[in-house]
Amino acid sequence: MTPRENQPGVVFVMIGPGGAGKNAIMKAIMADVPAVRQLATATTRPMRADERQGREHLFVSETRFREMIQNDELLEHQEVTPGKYYGIPRRTVDDSLAAGAALIADIEVLGAMRLAAAYPDNVVQIFITVPGGDIAEQLSVLAERMRGRADGATDIEQRLERARRLELPYQRRCDYIVVNDDLARAIRHTSTIVRQEMKQRIGQGERT
């Protein structure tokens, strides 16, 4: 994938295992820094009650998703869990960065890697994790959180395996690491990162 030339915008990529709190932190950042809006990724999963077409995601059929792949409309795509496909629309990112926009997205590790490779000067990778002295301790905390959310046993097993194999080792490659041992504190930490990066990159750090 050929890296794009530097553009004025920025994408904050929230990376981390399921149960780390990425989505809660991301929503809080958008409320705290209104100049930041969510990058709508394409997905075949059903839309949830609190979601809106084109805001959190572009909800498409599997047939349409395959058309997007064939037409090279996606920067990357993958089957994250069985039957649920996700991808990053190329035009959305290009247009937003060229316009100097600030985007934020909760993206899986492989997608984050490819997005960072495509836009090396415009992507800030923020890894959201849980407390623990090593991966085994972090996995234990994640499992407890998932059980507390009443996630299914099979889903928990799949998410923990993905965290062990892909997500937790990836934190070494990120620009920032935020430990979510207290949600309010993690939000403040992430908000500080976002504001500082926006101020340095596109002069938007103080906008409200």
C-alpha positions in Angstrom: 0.0 0.0 0.0 1.5 3.3 -1.1 1.6 5.9 1.8 -0.4 9.1 1.1 1.2 12.5 1.0 0.8 14.5 4.2 -2.6 16.0 4.5 -3.9 18.5 7.1 -6.3 16.3 9.0 -5.8 13.6 11.6 -7.3 10.3 12.6 -7.2 9.1 16.2 -7.3 5.3 16.1 -8.5 3.7 19.3 -7.1 0.2 19.6 -7.4 -2.4 22.3 -9.0 -5.6 23.4 -12.8 -6.0 23.9 -13.7 -5.0 27.4 -11.0 -2.3 27.7 -13.5 0.5 27.3 -12.6 1.9 23.9 -16.1 2.8 22.8 -17.0 4.6 26.1 -13.8 6.6 25.9 -14.3 7.4 22.3 -17.9 8.7 22.8 -16.7 10.8 25.8 -13.9 12.4 23.6 -16.4 13.4 20.9 -18.6 15.0 23.6 -15.6 16.8 25.2 -13.9 17.9 21.9 -16.8 18.6 19.4 -14.3 19.2 16.5 -13.7 15.4 16.6 -16.1 13.2 14.7 -16.3 9.5 14.3 -14.9 7.8 11.2 -17.8 5.7 9.9 -16.4 2.3 8.9 -18.4 -0.1 6.7 -19.8 -3.2 8.4 -22.3 -6.0 7.7 -23.4 -6.4 11.3 -26.9 -5.2 12.2 -27.4 -1.6 13.3 -28.0 -1.2 17.1 -30.8 0.9 18.5 -28.5 3.8 19.5 -26.7 4.0 16.2 -27.5 5.9 13.0 -26.6 5.1 9.4 -23.5 6.9 8.3 -22.6 8.1 11.8 -21.0 5.2 13.6 -20.9 2.9 10.6 -22.0 2.5 7.0 -24.3 -0.5 7.5 -24.3 -2.6 4.3 -25.3 -6.0 3.2 -22.7 -8.7 2.6 -23.3 -8.4 -1.1 -22.7 -4.7 -1.1 -19.6 -5.2 1.1 -18.2 -7.6 -1.5 -18.9 -5.0 -4.2 -16.9 -2.5 -2.2 -14.0 -4.9 -2.0 -14.1 -5.6 -5.7 -14.3 -1.9 -6.6 -11.3 -1.1 -4.4 -13.4 1.2 -2.2 -11.9 -0.1 1.1 -8.5 0.6 2.5 -8.7 -2.7 4.4 -11.4 -5.2 5.3 -11.6 -8.3 7.5 -14.0 -10.7 9.0 -13.6 -9.8 12.7 -16.0 -12.4 14.0 -17.8 -15.1 12.0 -20.2 -13.4 9.6 -19.4 -9.9 10.7 -17.2 -7.9 8.2 -15.7 -4.5 8.7 -13.8 -2.2 6.4 -12.4 1.3 6.1 -13.9 3.4 3.2 -11.0 4.9 1.3 -12.9 8.0 0.0 -14.2 8.9 3.5 -10.7 9.1 4.9 -9.2 10.9 1.9 -11.9 13.6 1.8 -11.8 14.1 5.5 -8.1 14.5 5.8 -7.9 16.7 2.8 -10.5 19.0 4.5 -8.4 19.2 7.7 -10.9 17.2 9.7 -10.2 15.4 13.0 -11.6 11.8 13.0 -11.7 9.2 15.7 -12.3 5.5 15.2 -12.4 2.2 17.1 -10.5 -0.1 14.7 -9.2 -3.6 14.9 -5.4 -4.2 15.0 -5.0 -5.2 11.3 -7.1 -2.2 10.2 -5.1 0.1 12.4 -1.8 -1.2 10.9 -3.0 -0.6 7.3 -4.5 2.8 8.1 -1.2 3.9 9.7 0.7 2.6 6.8 -1.5 4.4 4.3 -1.4 7.7 6.2 1.8 7.7 8.3 1.7 11.4 9.0 -2.0 11.6 9.9 -2.7 8.7 12.2 -2.3 8.8 16.0 -2.6 5.3 17.5 -3.9 5.3 21.1 -4.0 1.9 22.8 -6.6 1.4 25.5 -5.9 -1.4 27.9 -6.7 -2.7 31.4 -4.4 -2.8 34.4 -2.1 -5.8 34.9 1.6 -6.4 35.2 1.7 -8.8 32.2 -0.6 -10.2 29.5 -1.9 -13.0 31.7 -3.1 -10.5 34.4 -4.6 -8.3 31.7 -6.5 -11.2 30.2 -7.9 -12.1 33.7 -9.2 -8.5 34.1 -10.7 -8.6 30.6 -12.5 -11.9 31.2 -14.0 -10.5 34.5 -15.2 -7.4 32.7 -16.8 -9.4 29.9 -18.5 -11.7 32.3 -19.8 -8.7 34.1 -21.4 -7.5 30.8 -23.0 -10.9 30.5 -21.2 -11.7 27.2 -21.7 -15.2 25.9 -19.1 -17.8 26.9 -18.1 -18.5 23.2 -17.8 -14.8 22.5 -15.6 -14.3 25.6 -13.3 -17.1 24.5 -12.9 -15.7 21.0 -12.3 -12.2 22.3 -9.7 -13.3 24.8 -7.8 -15.4 22.2 -7.8 -12.4 19.9 -6.5 -10.2 22.8 -3.8 -12.6 23.6 -2.7 -13.2 20.0 -3.1 -9.8 18.4 -4.3 -6.9 20.5 -2.3 -6.8 23.7 1.1 -7.4 21.9 0.3 -4.5 19.5 0.4 -1.9 22.3 4.2 -1.6 21.9 3.6 -0.2 18.4 1.2 2.5 19.4 1.9 6.2 20.0 0.2 6.3 23.4 -1.0 3.8 25.9 -4.0 4.6 28.2 -4.7 2.2 31.1 -8.4 2.2 31.9 -8.3 1.3 35.6 -10.7 4.3 36.2 -12.9 5.4 33.3 -13.0 9.1 34.3 -9.3 9.2 34.6 -8.8 7.3 31.3 -11.1 9.8 29.5 -9.2 12.8 30.9 -5.9 11.2 29.8 -7.1 10.5 26.3 -8.7 13.9 26.0 -5.4 15.5 26.8 -3.7 13.5 24.1 -6.3 14.4 21.5 -6.2 18.1 22.3 -2.4 18.3 22.3 -2.1 16.4 19.0 -4.8 18.5 17.3 -3.1 21.7 18.4 0.2 20.6 17.1 -1.1 19.1 13.9 -4.0 21.2 12.7 -4.3 24.0 15.2 -7.6 22.8 16.5 -6.7 21.8 20.0 -8.6 24.7 21.7 -11.7 24.5 19.6 -15.0 23.6 21.2 
